[in-house]
Amino acid sequence: MLYEIHMLKNYPPTNLNRDDTGAPKTCLFGGTMRGRVSSQCLKRSWRTAPSFRSEIGDENLGIRTRKLPVLVAEKLVGMGVSQEFADAIQPRLTGIGNKEGKETKDGNATAQVIFYAKEDITAVAETVKELLDKCKSVKDVQKLKAKDIQAAVSGADVRPVTLDIALFGRMVTSDAFRDVEASMQVAHAISTNKVSVESDYFTAMDDMLSGSSMDELGAAMIGDVDFNSSCYYVYASIDTDALAENLKYAENADEILCKAIPALLRAMAFTDPSGKQNSFAGHVLPSVVMVECKEKKIPTSMVNAFVEPVGKGGDLVKQSARKLADEVDMTARNFGLEVRERLWFCVDKYDVKPETATKVCATFPELVEAVAASL
């Protein structure tokens, strides 16, 4: 099955996802400048959301890091390896993860950042321990090579991966770990409205320099930060057959599959990117959520509803919701794509819905329950 998630979230002044200059990311769409939040930013905010972790469980989620040598060294000590041997092998482990096994200079981090399941870290640690058990001195440990260590790590093709790896994929260049093709595709979120980037000029005052006796004038610091205000269209699709294939070696695969999409829906609705949130506190809930379930896997974004930007008068969110509903109906009329279920939720402030919805949900929890039932 293919599950597609469409969402509208309207943000006040924020800088959720910055470019290399510190300004909010943008893009051209329909000939006009739009606000943009990258798919990488969205995926990280969802997979690290406290609600997602609590529902799925830390044991079913991985870690993306360059600090594999540190994690393995700590695990080795827990397995009874001496601290001296663990410290000696740690620099060698920086060559794990790349095909050539080339070690890095700092001795703590690998050259590549890789998504690891706990089973991956255990597999490396167990292989290293077997090699260390044959060493009689630190000099013997230092003779071990990263390329030989990772060549000895076995079982990558049948080793379980975590839900976040199964959803978002993993690309590696080492045979010690297996490539995982993502079962979830996530679009860059773009604004339904034409964006105008503004700049906040701010000063920081020194609390010791105040009152009538102040003998120094001026701010202790002067700066500026860019921001915008946009209603974003978010789109993602999940191939549940591909997800099941990725999770097939997990002990509790069926349980994880049943939890995955409802937990992800809640994370998408209740989580926002963390960029500059201490300055802007742009935490919002979605105004519209639509989930489509298809047996024929033809992913279809409704982004073209917003080729002509909204916002020429009236409620920006209501206009966006109306355009999205109209695009859904137009797509259904013109292409006849088979949809097993089209679940629609719109906050009761707006009376907007597509004519082709199979179920209109009065609340967001009702929509999540309907999705869970469809699984």
C-alpha positions in Angstrom: 0.0 0.0 0.0 1.0 3.6 -0.5 0.1 6.2 2.2 0.3 9.8 1.2 0.2 12.6 3.8 -0.7 16.2 2.8 -0.6 18.9 5.4 -1.0 22.7 5.7 0.8 24.5 8.6 0.6 28.3 8.9 3.6 29.9 10.7 4.0 33.4 12.3 7.4 35.1 11.9 10.0 32.4 12.1 13.4 31.3 10.7 12.8 27.5 10.8 15.5 26.4 8.3 18.4 28.6 7.4 20.6 28.8 4.3 24.3 29.5 4.3 23.7 33.3 4.9 21.5 32.6 7.9 18.3 33.6 6.0 15.2 31.4 5.8 15.5 29.1 2.8 13.5 30.0 -0.3 12.8 28.7 -3.8 11.1 29.8 -7.0 7.8 28.1 -7.7 5.2 29.2 -10.2 7.4 32.1 -11.1 7.3 33.6 -7.5 9.5 33.4 -4.5 8.3 31.0 -1.8 9.4 30.1 1.7 11.0 26.6 1.9 11.8 24.1 4.6 14.1 21.3 3.3 13.1 17.7 3.5 16.2 16.9 5.5 15.2 19.4 8.1 11.6 18.0 8.3 12.8 14.4 8.6 15.2 15.2 11.4 12.6 17.1 13.3 10.1 14.2 13.0 12.4 11.3 13.8 13.9 13.1 16.9 10.5 14.3 18.1 10.0 13.3 21.8 6.5 12.0 20.9 7.8 9.8 18.2 10.5 8.4 20.4 8.1 7.7 23.2 5.6 5.9 20.9 8.1 3.9 19.0 10.7 3.3 21.7 14.4 4.2 21.8 15.3 0.5 21.2 13.5 0.8 17.8 15.3 3.9 16.7 18.9 4.4 15.5 21.6 7.0 15.8 23.2 9.0 13.0 26.8 9.9 14.0 30.5 10.0 13.2 31.2 8.9 16.8 31.1 5.1 16.1 34.6 4.6 17.6 33.6 6.1 20.9 30.4 4.0 21.0 32.2 0.8 20.2 35.0 1.6 22.7 32.5 2.1 25.5 30.7 -1.1 24.6 34.0 -3.0 24.6 34.7 -1.9 28.1 31.3 -3.1 29.1 32.1 -6.5 27.5 35.2 -6.8 29.8 37.9 -5.4 27.5 40.5 -3.4 29.4 40.4 0.4 29.1 44.0 0.3 27.8 43.0 -2.0 24.9 39.8 0.0 24.2 41.8 3.3 24.1 44.3 1.7 21.7 41.7 0.3 19.3 39.6 3.4 19.2 41.7 5.3 16.6 41.7 2.2 14.3 37.9 2.3 14.4 37.8 5.7 12.7 38.3 3.8 9.4 35.1 1.9 9.8 32.4 2.8 7.3 34.4 3.7 4.3 35.5 1.2 1.7 39.2 1.9 1.9 39.3 1.8 5.7 41.2 5.0 5.9 41.6 6.2 9.5 41.0 9.9 10.5 43.4 12.0 12.4 41.4 12.9 15.4 41.0 9.3 16.6 37.4 9.8 17.7 35.2 10.1 14.6 34.7 8.4 11.2 35.1 10.2 8.0 31.4 9.7 7.1 28.3 10.2 9.2 26.2 7.0 9.1 22.9 5.9 10.5 23.4 3.0 12.9 21.0 0.5 14.5 22.1 -0.8 17.9 22.7 -4.2 16.3 25.3 -2.5 14.0 27.3 -1.2 16.9 27.0 -4.6 18.7 28.2 -6.4 15.5 31.3 -4.2 15.3 32.1 -4.5 19.0 31.8 -8.3 19.0 34.1 -8.6 16.0 36.6 -6.3 17.5 36.5 -8.2 20.8 37.3 -11.4 19.0 40.3 -9.8 17.5 41.4 -8.2 20.8 41.2 -11.5 22.6 44.1 -12.7 20.4 46.2 -9.7 21.3 48.7 -9.9 24.1 49.8 -6.3 24.3 48.9 -2.8 23.2 51.4 -3.1 20.4 49.5 -6.1 19.0 46.3 -4.0 19.2 47.9 -1.1 17.3 48.8 -3.5 14.5 45.1 -4.1 13.7 43.8 -2.3 10.7 40.3 -0.8 10.1 40.0 -2.5 6.7 40.6 -5.9 8.3 38.2 -5.2 11.1 35.3 -4.2 8.9 36.0 -7.1 6.5 35.5 -9.4 9.5 32.2 -7.9 10.5 29.6 -10.3 9.1 25.8 -10.6 8.8 25.1 -7.2 7.3 22.5 -8.6 4.9 20.3 -10.1 7.6 21.0 -7.7 10.5 17.9 -5.8 11.7 17.6 -2.1 11.1 15.6 0.4 13.1 12.3 2.1 12.0 14.0 5.5 11.2 16.5 3.8 9.0 13.7 1.7 7.4 11.7 4.9 6.7 14.4 7.3 5.6 17.0 5.0 4.2 20.8 4.6 4.5 23.6 4.7 2.0 26.9 3.2 3.0 30.2 2.3 1.2 31.2 -0.5 3.6 30.2 -4.1 3.4 30.0 -4.1 7.2 26.6 -2.5 6.9 23.8 -2.8 4.3 22.3 -0.1 2.1 18.7 0.5 2.9 16.4 2.1 0.3 14.1 4.6 1.9 10.4 3.5 2.1 9.4 7.2 2.7 9.7 10.1 0.4 9.5 13.6 1.8 9.1 16.8 -0.3 10.6 20.2 0.6 7.8 22.1 2.2 7.0 25.3 0.3 4.8 28.2 1.1 1.4 28.5 -0.5 1.9 32.3 -0.5 4.5 34.6 -2.1 7.2 35.1 0.5 8.7 38.3 1.7 11.9 38.0 3.8 12.2 40.6 6.5 15.0 41.4 8.9 14.8 42.0 12.7 17.3 44.6 13.9 18.0 44.0 17.6 20.2 45.3 20.4 21.3 43.8 23.6 21.6 46.1 26.6 24.1 45.8 29.4 22.2 45.6 32.7 25.1 47.3 34.5 24.7 50.3 32.2 21.4 51.8 33.1 19.9 54.6 35.1 20.9 58.3 35.7 24.5 57.5 36.6 25.2 55.7 33.3 28.6 56.9 32.1 28.6 54.8 28.8 26.2 55.1 26.0 25.1 52.6 23.4 24.1 48.9 23.2 26.4 46.1 24.3 25.6 44.3 21.1 23.8 45.0 17.8 22.7 42.4 15.3 20.0 41.4 12.9 18.2 38.1 12.0 16.1 37.4 8.9 12.6 35.9 9.1 9.4 35.3 7.2 5.8 34.3 7.8 4.4 31.5 5.5 1.7 28.9 5.2 3.6 25.7 4.2 2.3 22.7 2.2 3.9 19.5 3.4 3.8 16.3 1.4 5.2 12.8 2.1 4.5 9.3 1.0 5.2 5.9 2.6 5.3 2.6 0.8 4.2 0.1 3.5 5.4 -2.9 1.5 8.9 -1.4 1.2 8.8 -0.5 4.9 7.9 -4.1 5.8 10.7 -5.4 3.6 13.2 -3.1 5.3 12.0 -4.3 8.7 11.7 -8.0 7.9 14.6 -9.0 10.2 13.3 -7.1 13.2 11.9 -9.2 16.0 8.8 -7.1 16.5 8.3 -6.0 12.8 4.5 -6.3 12.8 4.2 -4.2 16.0 6.5 -1.5 14.7 4.6 -1.4 11.4 1.3 -0.9 13.1 2.7 2.0 15.2 4.8 3.7 12.5 2.3 5.7 10.5 0.1 6.9 13.4 3.2 7.9 15.4 4.7 9.7 12.3 1.4 11.5 11.7 1.4 12.8 15.3 5.1 13.8 15.0 4.4 15.7 11.8 1.4 17.5 13.3 2.9 18.3 16.7 6.5 19.0 15.9 8.2 22.0 14.2 11.8 22.5 13.0 13.9 23.9 15.8 15.6 26.8 13.9 15.6 30.0 15.9 12.7 28.8 18.0 14.1 30.5 21.2 13.8 33.8 19.3 10.5 33.3 17.5 8.6 30.5 19.3 6.8 29.5 16.1 5.0 26.4 17.3 1.8 25.8 15.4 -0.6 23.0 14.7 -1.8 22.0 11.2 -4.9 23.5 9.8 -5.5 20.7 7.3 -4.4 17.1 7.1 -5.3 14.6 4.4 -4.1 11.0 4.2 -4.7 8.9 1.0 -4.3 5.2 0.9 -3.7 3.6 -2.5 -3.3 0.1 -3.6 -1.8 1.3 -6.9 1.4 3.1 -6.0 1.2 6.3 -8.0 2.5 9.0 -5.7 0.8 12.4 -6.4 1.7 15.7 -4.7 -1.0 18.3 -4.7 1.6 21.2 -4.8 0.3 22.5 -8.1 -2.8 23.7 -6.2 -0.5 26.6 -5.3 1.1 27.5 -8.6 -0.7 30.8 -8.3 0.1 31.9 -4.8 -2.7 32.6 -2.3 -2.9 35.7 -0.2 -4.6 38.4 -2.4 -7.0 39.2 0.3 -8.9 37.2 2.9 -7.8 34.4 5.1 -4.5 32.9 3.9 -5.2 29.5 5.5 -8.8 29.2 4.3 -7.7 30.1 0.8 -4.9 27.5 0.9 -7.4 24.9 2.3 -9.8 25.7 -0.5 -7.2 25.4 -3.2 -6.0 22.1 -1.8 -9.5 20.6 -1.7 -10.2 21.8 -5.3 -6.9 20.3 -6.5 -7.8 17.0 -4.9 -11.2 17.0 -6.7 -9.7 18.1 -10.0 -7.1 15.3 -9.8 -9.8 12.7 -9.1 -12.0 13.9 -12.0 -9.2 14.1 -14.6 -7.1 11.1 -13.8 -9.3 8.6 -12.1 -6.6 7.4 -9.8 -7.9 4.7 -7.5 -7.9 5.6 -3.9 -9.0 3.1 -1.3 -9.4 5.8 1.3 -9.1 9.6 1.3 -9.2 10.8 4.9 -9.7 14.5 5.4 -9.4 16.7 8.5 -9.8 20.5 8.6 -10.0 22.5 11.7 -13.6 23.5 12.4 -12.8 27.2 12.0 -13.0 26.5 8.2 -15.8 24.6 6.5 -13.6 23.2 3.7 -13.5 19.7 2.3 -13.1 18.0 -1.1 -16.1 16.4 -2.6 -14.1 13.2 -3.2 -13.2 12.6 0.4 -14.2 9.1 1.5 -14.2 10.2 5.2 -14.3 13.6 6.7 -12.9 13.5 10.2 -14.1 16.0 12.8 -10.9 15.9 14.8 -7.2 15.1 14.2 -7.3 12.1 16.7 -10.3 10.7 14.7 -8.1 10.9 11.5 -5.2 9.1 13.2 -7.5 6.4 14.4 -9.0 6.0 10.9 -5.5 5.6 9.5 -4.5 3.1 12.2 -7.7 1.1 11.4 -6.8 1.1 7.7 -3.5 -0.5 8.4 
